[in-house]
Amino acid sequence: MSVPVRALAHRPLTPAAVAELVALPAVPPVPDDDGDAVDAETDLRGWVREESLVCESYRTGHGHVLCTDVGSPFGCQEARTFLVFGELYPVDPHDEDMANGSWLHGLMDRWSEQPGWTGSRPSTAEACEAVLTEAARVVTEHLGTSPERTAPAADSLVTGPALTHRVWRTATHALVLGPAPDNGPYGYLTHLQLSCSPLDCAPELPPVEDEDGLAEWIAAHIDW
């Protein structure tokens, strides 16, 4: 049976967008204390500051929302960065107070009204999963390898349907594709995102049978 979702907004992930995210740690460094240099680099890339969707983020030249835990992600090996290409407003059957939370639809409308984004209301978990499946195909095409680990998202990580997390590792970084908490002013919406974080955010991947360990490993790489 289809799991309902109140609203879904997304913009397809592209090979160029994946390539830009994955390359950020290795580009020539731009110090985060040099605001003029950071502004020059973002202007060169066609990025703009974004505050209405996610606080202290950027809208990239590819139309997605990029967030980072440092002042400048350019050439910073320690930066944790994620690229949001989808946003969903899940139905939580255990939260009666949100049953009529129509005020969140206004925020979802802001996502779907961004250039190149589309929105649907209502939607389904299957539609959200289809967005992730297509994004996974693009990431796989860019990296030249299939995900190392694929698993349903743990209830402890996100609200709503148990959408799929997929994990790739490079020599230095973890790439995690899947749902993540929005952490915005309402803390209720869910991102569909591609995260790029240093591998040392957590130890080696746990055994396949250790579901709780995998959830902790993913949490360490997709949030801060």
C-alpha beads as a LAMMPS data file, in Angstrom:
LAMMPS data file: protein, C-alpha beads

224 atoms
223 bonds

1 atom types
1 bond types

-500.0 500.0 xlo xhi
-500.0 500.0 ylo yhi
-500.0 500.0 zlo zhi

Masses

1 110.0

Atoms # bond

1 1 1 0.000 0.000 0.000
2 1 1 1.243 3.444 -0.880
3 1 1 2.459 5.594 2.010
4 1 1 1.018 9.116 1.691
5 1 1 3.170 12.240 1.592
6 1 1 1.537 15.631 1.950
7 1 1 3.788 17.351 -0.601
8 1 1 6.949 16.742 -2.614
9 1 1 9.167 19.251 -4.429
10 1 1 12.300 18.355 -6.356
11 1 1 14.748 19.293 -9.060
12 1 1 16.555 16.387 -10.779
13 1 1 20.138 15.790 -9.787
14 1 1 22.458 16.097 -12.802
15 1 1 25.945 14.702 -13.524
16 1 1 27.349 18.247 -13.483
17 1 1 25.821 18.952 -10.070
18 1 1 27.242 15.714 -8.632
19 1 1 30.651 16.436 -10.145
20 1 1 30.712 19.917 -8.620
21 1 1 29.833 18.661 -5.133
22 1 1 32.320 15.787 -5.173
23 1 1 35.119 18.041 -6.443
24 1 1 34.709 20.778 -3.809
25 1 1 37.228 19.370 -1.287
26 1 1 39.969 19.196 -3.939
27 1 1 39.587 22.576 -5.670
28 1 1 42.073 25.395 -4.904
29 1 1 41.425 26.494 -1.302
30 1 1 39.526 29.686 -0.577
31 1 1 39.989 30.747 3.091
32 1 1 36.708 31.076 4.950
33 1 1 37.932 34.240 6.654
34 1 1 38.318 35.995 3.289
35 1 1 34.747 37.019 2.546
36 1 1 35.626 38.799 -0.684
37 1 1 37.384 35.713 -2.050
38 1 1 34.464 33.468 -1.063
39 1 1 32.017 35.851 -2.749
40 1 1 34.176 35.927 -5.877
41 1 1 34.261 32.123 -6.038
42 1 1 30.519 31.776 -5.539
43 1 1 29.856 34.445 -8.172
44 1 1 32.157 32.611 -10.591
45 1 1 30.165 29.414 -10.050
46 1 1 26.812 31.146 -10.382
47 1 1 25.882 30.532 -6.748
48 1 1 23.728 32.900 -4.697
49 1 1 23.098 33.148 -0.985
50 1 1 19.938 31.304 0.066
51 1 1 18.068 32.061 3.288
52 1 1 14.402 31.477 2.487
53 1 1 14.649 27.680 2.059
54 1 1 17.562 26.691 4.315
55 1 1 19.302 29.203 6.557
56 1 1 22.904 30.108 5.687
57 1 1 23.015 28.106 2.484
58 1 1 23.598 28.647 -1.228
59 1 1 21.516 28.060 -4.343
60 1 1 23.984 26.626 -6.814
61 1 1 24.212 27.359 -10.506
62 1 1 22.485 24.003 -11.043
63 1 1 19.479 25.159 -9.017
64 1 1 19.944 22.984 -5.932
65 1 1 20.483 24.105 -2.337
66 1 1 23.965 23.560 -0.904
67 1 1 24.678 23.655 2.819
68 1 1 28.025 23.359 4.563
69 1 1 29.347 23.454 8.123
70 1 1 32.257 25.756 7.242
71 1 1 32.513 29.303 5.935
72 1 1 34.069 28.137 2.673
73 1 1 33.728 24.579 1.310
74 1 1 36.218 25.325 -1.472
75 1 1 39.297 23.159 -1.042
76 1 1 38.394 22.265 2.557
77 1 1 38.948 18.548 3.178
78 1 1 37.226 18.789 6.580
79 1 1 34.007 20.358 5.304
80 1 1 30.733 18.482 5.603
81 1 1 28.549 19.521 2.695
82 1 1 25.180 18.429 1.406
83 1 1 23.193 19.183 -1.723
84 1 1 19.398 19.277 -1.427
85 1 1 17.549 18.284 -4.602
86 1 1 14.214 17.387 -3.025
87 1 1 11.994 18.358 -0.114
88 1 1 9.007 16.480 1.274
89 1 1 6.334 17.099 3.851
90 1 1 5.642 13.651 5.308
91 1 1 2.541 12.363 6.996
92 1 1 3.286 11.296 10.559
93 1 1 0.408 9.085 11.743
94 1 1 1.646 9.367 15.335
95 1 1 1.550 13.174 15.419
96 1 1 -2.039 14.341 15.653
97 1 1 -0.987 17.972 16.148
98 1 1 0.404 18.095 12.600
99 1 1 -2.706 16.604 10.986
100 1 1 -3.846 20.059 9.944
101 1 1 -0.461 21.733 9.589
102 1 1 -1.449 23.473 6.362
103 1 1 0.935 26.347 7.181
104 1 1 3.819 24.100 6.127
105 1 1 2.404 23.942 2.610
106 1 1 3.468 27.557 2.153
107 1 1 7.081 26.576 2.754
108 1 1 6.720 23.623 0.386
109 1 1 5.342 26.014 -2.231
110 1 1 8.510 28.086 -1.911
111 1 1 10.565 25.014 -2.768
112 1 1 8.432 24.024 -5.758
113 1 1 8.415 27.602 -7.099
114 1 1 12.207 27.716 -7.457
115 1 1 13.421 27.723 -11.086
116 1 1 13.565 24.188 -12.456
117 1 1 11.767 22.661 -9.474
118 1 1 8.432 20.845 -9.673
119 1 1 5.939 20.136 -6.922
120 1 1 3.095 17.733 -6.276
121 1 1 0.472 17.787 -3.550
122 1 1 -0.305 15.196 -2.332
123 1 1 2.397 12.707 -3.221
124 1 1 3.538 9.236 -2.194
125 1 1 6.559 7.479 -0.803
126 1 1 6.911 5.733 -4.149
127 1 1 7.251 9.083 -5.928
128 1 1 9.932 10.172 -3.434
129 1 1 11.738 6.862 -3.884
130 1 1 11.654 7.310 -7.655
131 1 1 13.417 10.678 -7.257
132 1 1 16.110 8.990 -5.153
133 1 1 16.474 6.083 -7.583
134 1 1 17.107 8.435 -10.490
135 1 1 19.564 10.444 -8.401
136 1 1 21.386 7.221 -7.491
137 1 1 21.712 6.387 -11.165
138 1 1 23.369 9.772 -11.770
139 1 1 25.775 9.374 -8.830
140 1 1 26.659 5.837 -9.937
141 1 1 27.310 7.093 -13.458
142 1 1 29.629 9.815 -12.181
143 1 1 31.569 7.637 -9.729
144 1 1 31.638 4.590 -11.986
145 1 1 30.569 2.277 -9.165
146 1 1 27.334 1.120 -7.549
147 1 1 26.505 2.005 -3.942
148 1 1 28.533 0.092 -1.375
149 1 1 25.556 -0.083 0.975
150 1 1 21.804 0.305 0.407
151 1 1 19.302 0.265 3.260
152 1 1 15.980 1.780 4.360
153 1 1 16.380 4.914 6.429
154 1 1 16.134 4.283 10.161
155 1 1 13.201 5.793 12.074
156 1 1 15.724 7.589 14.288
157 1 1 17.015 9.629 11.343
158 1 1 13.955 11.067 9.614
159 1 1 10.232 11.619 9.921
160 1 1 7.982 9.932 7.391
161 1 1 8.419 6.969 5.060
162 1 1 11.507 4.760 5.278
163 1 1 13.113 5.924 2.053
164 1 1 16.380 4.382 0.902
165 1 1 19.857 5.478 1.948
166 1 1 22.724 4.636 -0.400
167 1 1 26.391 4.897 0.548
168 1 1 29.491 5.317 -1.591
169 1 1 33.042 5.909 -0.348
170 1 1 35.958 7.550 -2.100
171 1 1 39.501 7.456 -0.758
172 1 1 38.742 10.404 1.547
173 1 1 34.995 11.019 1.677
174 1 1 31.635 9.385 2.258
175 1 1 28.799 10.096 -0.139
176 1 1 25.351 9.393 1.265
177 1 1 22.221 9.751 -0.850
178 1 1 18.824 9.730 0.794
179 1 1 16.506 11.462 3.248
180 1 1 17.788 13.722 6.015
181 1 1 16.166 15.952 8.622
182 1 1 15.491 19.493 7.456
183 1 1 16.573 21.025 10.806
184 1 1 14.879 24.249 9.757
185 1 1 12.750 26.468 11.983
186 1 1 9.977 23.852 11.994
187 1 1 12.074 20.679 12.138
188 1 1 9.362 18.676 10.426
189 1 1 10.164 18.596 6.711
190 1 1 12.634 16.157 5.153
191 1 1 15.426 16.805 2.660
192 1 1 16.293 14.502 -0.207
193 1 1 20.008 15.158 -0.429
194 1 1 23.471 14.020 -1.455
195 1 1 25.970 14.442 1.372
196 1 1 29.742 14.624 0.990
197 1 1 31.588 14.291 4.307
198 1 1 35.077 13.257 5.438
199 1 1 35.319 9.544 6.142
200 1 1 36.740 10.254 9.578
201 1 1 33.360 11.569 10.746
202 1 1 32.778 7.936 11.762
203 1 1 34.698 4.638 11.849
204 1 1 34.630 2.090 9.058
205 1 1 31.249 0.964 7.769
206 1 1 29.711 -1.504 10.224
207 1 1 28.827 -5.068 9.150
208 1 1 25.800 -5.426 6.891
209 1 1 23.777 -7.059 9.667
210 1 1 24.401 -4.168 12.098
211 1 1 21.438 -1.959 11.198
212 1 1 21.768 0.285 14.259
213 1 1 25.460 0.759 13.573
214 1 1 24.762 1.735 9.983
215 1 1 22.150 4.275 11.109
216 1 1 24.704 5.845 13.464
217 1 1 27.346 5.866 10.722
218 1 1 24.988 7.575 8.277
219 1 1 23.837 10.087 10.899
220 1 1 27.448 11.094 11.532
221 1 1 27.914 11.898 7.837
222 1 1 24.632 13.579 6.870
223 1 1 24.084 16.009 9.733
224 1 1 25.901 18.262 12.157

Bonds

1 1 1 2
2 1 2 3
3 1 3 4
4 1 4 5
5 1 5 6
6 1 6 7
7 1 7 8
8 1 8 9
9 1 9 10
10 1 10 11
11 1 11 12
12 1 12 13
13 1 13 14
14 1 14 15
15 1 15 16
16 1 16 17
17 1 17 18
18 1 18 19
19 1 19 20
20 1 20 21
21 1 21 22
22 1 22 23
23 1 23 24
24 1 24 25
25 1 25 26
26 1 26 27
27 1 27 28
28 1 28 29
29 1 29 30
30 1 30 31
31 1 31 32
32 1 32 33
33 1 33 34
34 1 34 35
35 1 35 36
36 1 36 37
37 1 37 38
38 1 38 39
39 1 39 40
40 1 40 41
41 1 41 42
42 1 42 43
43 1 43 44
44 1 44 45
45 1 45 46
46 1 46 47
47 1 47 48
48 1 48 49
49 1 49 50
50 1 50 51
51 1 51 52
52 1 52 53
53 1 53 54
54 1 54 55
55 1 55 56
56 1 56 57
57 1 57 58
58 1 58 59
59 1 59 60
60 1 60 61
61 1 61 62
62 1 62 63
63 1 63 64
64 1 64 65
65 1 65 66
66 1 66 67
67 1 67 68
68 1 68 69
69 1 69 70
70 1 70 71
71 1 71 72
72 1 72 73
73 1 73 74
74 1 74 75
75 1 75 76
76 1 76 77
77 1 77 78
78 1 78 79
79 1 79 80
80 1 80 81
81 1 81 82
82 1 82 83
83 1 83 84
84 1 84 85
85 1 85 86
86 1 86 87
87 1 87 88
88 1 88 89
89 1 89 90
90 1 90 91
91 1 91 92
92 1 92 93
93 1 93 94
94 1 94 95
95 1 95 96
96 1 96 97
97 1 97 98
98 1 98 99
99 1 99 100
100 1 100 101
101 1 101 102
102 1 102 103
103 1 103 104
104 1 104 105
105 1 105 106
106 1 106 107
107 1 107 108
108 1 108 109
109 1 109 110
110 1 110 111
111 1 111 112
112 1 112 113
113 1 113 114
114 1 114 115
115 1 115 116
116 1 116 117
117 1 117 118
118 1 118 119
119 1 119 120
120 1 120 121
121 1 121 122
122 1 122 123
123 1 123 124
124 1 124 125
125 1 125 126
126 1 126 127
127 1 127 128
128 1 128 129
129 1 129 130
130 1 130 131
131 1 131 132
132 1 132 133
133 1 133 134
134 1 134 135
135 1 135 136
136 1 136 137
137 1 137 138
138 1 138 139
139 1 139 140
140 1 140 141
141 1 141 142
142 1 142 143
143 1 143 144
144 1 144 145
145 1 145 146
146 1 146 147
147 1 147 148
148 1 148 149
149 1 149 150
150 1 150 151
151 1 151 152
152 1 152 153
153 1 153 154
154 1 154 155
155 1 155 156
156 1 156 157
157 1 157 158
158 1 158 159
159 1 159 160
160 1 160 161
161 1 161 162
162 1 162 163
163 1 163 164
164 1 164 165
165 1 165 166
166 1 166 167
167 1 167 168
168 1 168 169
169 1 169 170
170 1 170 171
171 1 171 172
172 1 172 173
173 1 173 174
174 1 174 175
175 1 175 176
176 1 176 177
177 1 177 178
178 1 178 179
179 1 179 180
180 1 180 181
181 1 181 182
182 1 182 183
183 1 183 184
184 1 184 185
185 1 185 186
186 1 186 187
187 1 187 188
188 1 188 189
189 1 189 190
190 1 190 191
191 1 191 192
192 1 192 193
193 1 193 194
194 1 194 195
195 1 195 196
196 1 196 197
197 1 197 198
198 1 198 199
199 1 199 200
200 1 200 201
201 1 201 202
202 1 202 203
203 1 203 204
204 1 204 205
205 1 205 206
206 1 206 207
207 1 207 208
208 1 208 209
209 1 209 210
210 1 210 211
211 1 211 212
212 1 212 213
213 1 213 214
214 1 214 215
215 1 215 216
216 1 216 217
217 1 217 218
218 1 218 219
219 1 219 220
220 1 220 221
221 1 221 222
222 1 222 223
223 1 223 224
